[in-house]
């Protein structure tokens, strides 16, 4: 493999598929913990900054991190530990501790005597030993996916706080008939909380078109997947040496 600065990297496994199916079809580069581009290049970290899906600017992936890594940051850099998976799951695993819509926290410990209505029980995000349940962050997955019961609670809280009518749509994500400019002041910012860290996602991370805006979160199986749609305009750094994930809002079109 020859890189842009004319460096030679021998022994790199690289292939192109012509008859692809399943979840990996075209334009995919493997960055997972196992056999991947970072592991073969033996880099200690990498980062990406996804531009707005509605724009034309290219996104940036960095394998050699510059000294001014966070020069385009729009907030405080936050970090959380990556969890080591004991299974064959080839993904970056996180410990998700809660979700907040506006000022409403949708998460409660099951140590309480009775589970309040509209609260997501702690066990929904607690990883199983075989990782058939837990939380991963995956840039190759489009939209975030939540377990059905967690999604239902998020759906109800989102609809209640936005206050606009829900459109009938074949899409699985809730759609509101209100323009984005009218929604920016709504108390519908979602927060995903990891140990000691909070990441805030506004309506620009929900998805909009014409006179409607979408939550852009799907209901799935027991796994929680933080997808690339919710990582737009966010500089995400994977520290593979310290097993740490760092993130900060950024102007990704300025790299």
C-alpha positions as CSV (number, residue, x, y, z in Angstrom):
1,X,0.0,0.0,0.0
2,X,1.4,3.4,-1.0
3,X,0.2,6.4,1.1
4,X,-0.1,10.0,0.0
5,X,3.3,10.9,1.4
6,X,5.0,8.1,-0.5
7,X,5.5,5.8,2.5
8,X,5.5,2.1,1.8
9,X,3.5,-0.3,4.1
10,X,4.4,-3.9,3.2
11,X,2.2,-6.9,4.2
12,X,-1.1,-5.0,4.3
13,X,-4.1,-7.1,3.6
14,X,-6.4,-5.2,1.3
15,X,-9.3,-6.3,-0.9
16,X,-12.1,-5.1,-3.1
17,X,-15.4,-6.9,-3.3
18,X,-17.5,-7.2,-6.5
19,X,-20.4,-9.3,-5.2
20,X,-21.2,-7.9,-1.8
21,X,-24.2,-8.5,0.5
22,X,-25.1,-8.3,4.1
23,X,-24.5,-5.2,6.2
24,X,-21.2,-4.4,4.4
25,X,-21.7,-3.5,0.8
26,X,-19.6,-0.7,-0.8
27,X,-17.4,2.2,0.4
28,X,-16.6,0.5,3.7
29,X,-13.2,0.7,5.4
30,X,-12.7,-1.5,8.5
31,X,-11.7,0.4,11.6
32,X,-12.8,-2.2,14.2
33,X,-10.8,-3.5,17.1
34,X,-9.7,-6.8,15.4
35,X,-8.3,-7.1,11.8
36,X,-8.7,-3.6,10.5
37,X,-6.8,-0.7,8.9
38,X,-5.6,0.8,12.2
39,X,-4.5,-2.6,13.6
40,X,-2.5,-3.5,10.4
41,X,-0.9,-0.1,10.4
42,X,-0.2,-0.5,14.1
43,X,-1.4,3.0,14.9
44,X,-2.3,3.9,18.5
45,X,-5.2,6.0,17.8
46,X,-7.4,7.4,15.0
47,X,-10.2,10.0,14.8
48,X,-13.0,11.1,12.5
49,X,-15.1,14.2,12.1
50,X,-18.3,13.7,10.0
51,X,-19.6,16.8,8.2
52,X,-23.3,17.6,7.9
53,X,-25.1,15.0,5.8
54,X,-26.9,17.8,4.0
55,X,-23.7,19.5,2.9
56,X,-21.1,18.7,0.2
57,X,-17.9,18.9,2.3
58,X,-16.0,15.7,2.7
59,X,-15.5,14.2,6.2
60,X,-12.1,13.7,7.7
61,X,-10.5,10.5,9.1
62,X,-7.1,11.0,10.8
63,X,-4.6,8.2,11.4
64,X,-1.7,10.5,12.2
65,X,-3.0,13.0,14.7
66,X,-1.8,16.6,14.4
67,X,-0.7,18.8,17.4
68,X,-3.7,21.1,16.8
69,X,-6.1,18.2,16.9
70,X,-8.9,20.1,18.5
71,X,-8.4,23.5,16.9
72,X,-11.9,23.4,15.4
73,X,-13.5,22.2,18.6
74,X,-16.7,24.0,19.7
75,X,-16.8,22.9,23.3
76,X,-15.0,20.9,26.0
77,X,-13.3,17.6,25.1
78,X,-14.9,14.8,27.1
79,X,-13.8,11.2,27.4
80,X,-15.1,7.8,28.5
81,X,-13.5,4.4,28.7
82,X,-14.0,1.7,26.0
83,X,-15.1,-1.6,27.5
84,X,-13.2,-4.7,26.5
85,X,-15.6,-7.3,25.1
86,X,-14.8,-10.9,26.0
87,X,-16.9,-12.2,23.1
88,X,-16.2,-12.3,19.4
89,X,-18.0,-8.9,18.9
90,X,-15.7,-6.8,16.7
91,X,-16.9,-3.4,17.9
92,X,-16.1,-0.6,20.3
93,X,-18.1,-1.0,23.4
94,X,-19.3,1.6,25.9
95,X,-21.0,1.8,29.2
96,X,-24.1,3.8,28.6
97,X,-25.6,5.3,31.8
98,X,-28.6,7.3,30.7
99,X,-30.5,9.3,28.2
100,X,-32.1,12.7,28.8
101,X,-34.7,14.5,26.7
102,X,-34.7,18.2,27.6
103,X,-34.5,18.2,31.3
104,X,-36.2,14.8,31.7
105,X,-33.9,11.9,32.5
106,X,-35.2,8.7,31.1
107,X,-33.2,6.3,33.2
108,X,-33.4,4.9,36.7
109,X,-31.5,2.3,38.7
110,X,-33.5,-0.9,39.4
111,X,-32.5,-0.6,43.0
112,X,-35.5,1.6,43.5
113,X,-38.5,-0.2,44.9
114,X,-40.8,0.7,42.0
115,X,-40.0,1.7,38.5
116,X,-41.6,5.1,37.7
117,X,-43.6,5.3,34.5
118,X,-41.6,6.6,31.5
119,X,-38.3,5.5,32.9
120,X,-35.8,3.1,31.2
121,X,-34.6,0.4,33.6
122,X,-30.9,0.1,34.2
123,X,-30.7,-3.5,32.9
124,X,-31.6,-2.3,29.4
125,X,-28.1,-1.0,28.8
126,X,-26.2,-3.4,31.1
127,X,-23.9,-5.6,29.0
128,X,-24.4,-9.3,28.9
129,X,-21.3,-11.6,29.0
130,X,-21.9,-12.7,25.5
131,X,-22.6,-9.1,24.3
132,X,-26.0,-9.9,22.9
133,X,-26.9,-6.8,25.0
134,X,-24.9,-3.7,25.6
135,X,-23.8,-0.5,23.9
136,X,-21.4,0.0,20.9
137,X,-20.4,3.1,18.9
138,X,-20.2,2.3,15.2
139,X,-19.5,4.8,12.4
140,X,-20.6,2.2,9.9
141,X,-24.1,2.2,11.2
142,X,-26.3,5.0,9.9
143,X,-28.8,5.8,12.6
144,X,-28.7,5.1,16.3
145,X,-30.7,2.0,17.4
146,X,-32.2,1.3,20.8
147,X,-33.9,-1.7,22.3
148,X,-37.6,-1.5,21.7
149,X,-38.7,-0.7,25.3
150,X,-36.0,2.1,25.5
151,X,-37.0,3.4,22.1
152,X,-40.7,3.6,23.1
153,X,-39.9,5.7,26.2
154,X,-37.6,8.0,24.2
155,X,-40.3,8.3,21.5
156,X,-43.0,9.3,24.0
157,X,-40.8,11.9,25.7
158,X,-39.7,13.3,22.4
159,X,-43.2,13.6,21.1
160,X,-44.5,15.2,24.3
161,X,-41.8,17.8,24.5
162,X,-41.7,18.8,20.8
163,X,-45.5,19.4,20.8
164,X,-46.0,19.2,17.1
165,X,-48.2,16.6,15.3
166,X,-46.6,13.4,14.2
167,X,-46.7,12.6,10.5
168,X,-47.8,9.2,9.2
169,X,-44.6,7.8,7.6
170,X,-43.3,4.4,6.6
171,X,-40.0,5.3,8.3
172,X,-39.5,3.9,11.7
173,X,-38.3,7.2,13.2
174,X,-40.9,9.6,14.5
175,X,-41.5,12.5,12.1
176,X,-42.9,15.9,13.1
177,X,-44.6,18.4,10.7
178,X,-42.7,21.4,11.9
179,X,-39.9,23.4,10.3
180,X,-36.4,23.1,11.8
181,X,-36.2,26.8,12.5
182,X,-39.3,26.5,14.7
183,X,-37.9,23.5,16.6
184,X,-34.5,24.8,17.6
185,X,-35.9,26.4,20.7
186,X,-37.8,23.3,21.7
187,X,-36.7,21.4,24.9
188,X,-35.8,18.3,22.9
189,X,-32.1,18.1,23.1
190,X,-31.2,14.4,23.8
191,X,-28.2,13.6,26.0
192,X,-26.4,10.3,26.1
193,X,-24.6,9.9,29.4
194,X,-21.5,7.7,29.9
195,X,-19.6,7.4,33.2
196,X,-19.0,11.0,34.2
197,X,-19.6,12.4,30.7
198,X,-22.5,13.9,28.8
199,X,-22.8,14.4,25.0
200,X,-25.6,16.8,23.9
201,X,-27.3,16.3,20.6
202,X,-29.5,19.1,19.2
203,X,-32.1,19.1,16.4
204,X,-29.3,19.3,13.8
205,X,-28.5,15.7,14.8
206,X,-32.1,14.6,14.3
207,X,-32.5,15.1,10.6
208,X,-34.7,17.5,8.7
209,X,-36.2,18.1,5.3
210,X,-38.7,20.6,4.1
211,X,-41.3,21.2,6.7
212,X,-40.5,18.2,8.9
213,X,-37.8,16.9,11.2
214,X,-37.1,13.3,12.3
215,X,-35.7,11.8,15.4
216,X,-33.4,9.6,13.4
217,X,-33.4,6.8,16.0
218,X,-34.6,3.3,15.3
219,X,-36.0,0.5,17.5
220,X,-33.9,-2.7,17.2
221,X,-32.9,-5.7,19.1
222,X,-31.3,-5.8,22.6
223,X,-28.1,-4.0,21.4
224,X,-27.8,-0.2,21.6
225,X,-25.8,1.2,18.7
226,X,-24.7,4.8,18.5
227,X,-24.7,5.4,14.8
228,X,-22.9,7.9,12.5
229,X,-25.9,10.2,12.1
230,X,-25.7,11.2,15.7
231,X,-21.9,11.7,15.3
232,X,-22.2,14.6,12.7
233,X,-20.2,17.7,13.6
234,X,-18.5,15.8,16.3
235,X,-14.8,15.1,16.5
236,X,-14.5,11.5,17.8
237,X,-11.1,10.2,18.9
238,X,-10.4,6.5,19.5
239,X,-7.3,6.1,21.8
240,X,-6.5,2.4,21.3
241,X,-3.6,2.4,23.7
242,X,-5.5,3.8,26.7
243,X,-8.9,2.2,25.6
244,X,-10.5,5.6,25.7
245,X,-13.1,7.4,23.5
246,X,-13.0,11.2,23.4
247,X,-15.4,13.5,21.7
248,X,-16.1,17.2,21.2
249,X,-18.5,19.3,19.0
250,X,-16.4,20.5,16.1
251,X,-16.6,22.4,12.7
252,X,-15.9,19.3,10.7
253,X,-15.9,21.2,7.4
254,X,-12.9,23.3,8.6
255,X,-10.3,20.4,8.6
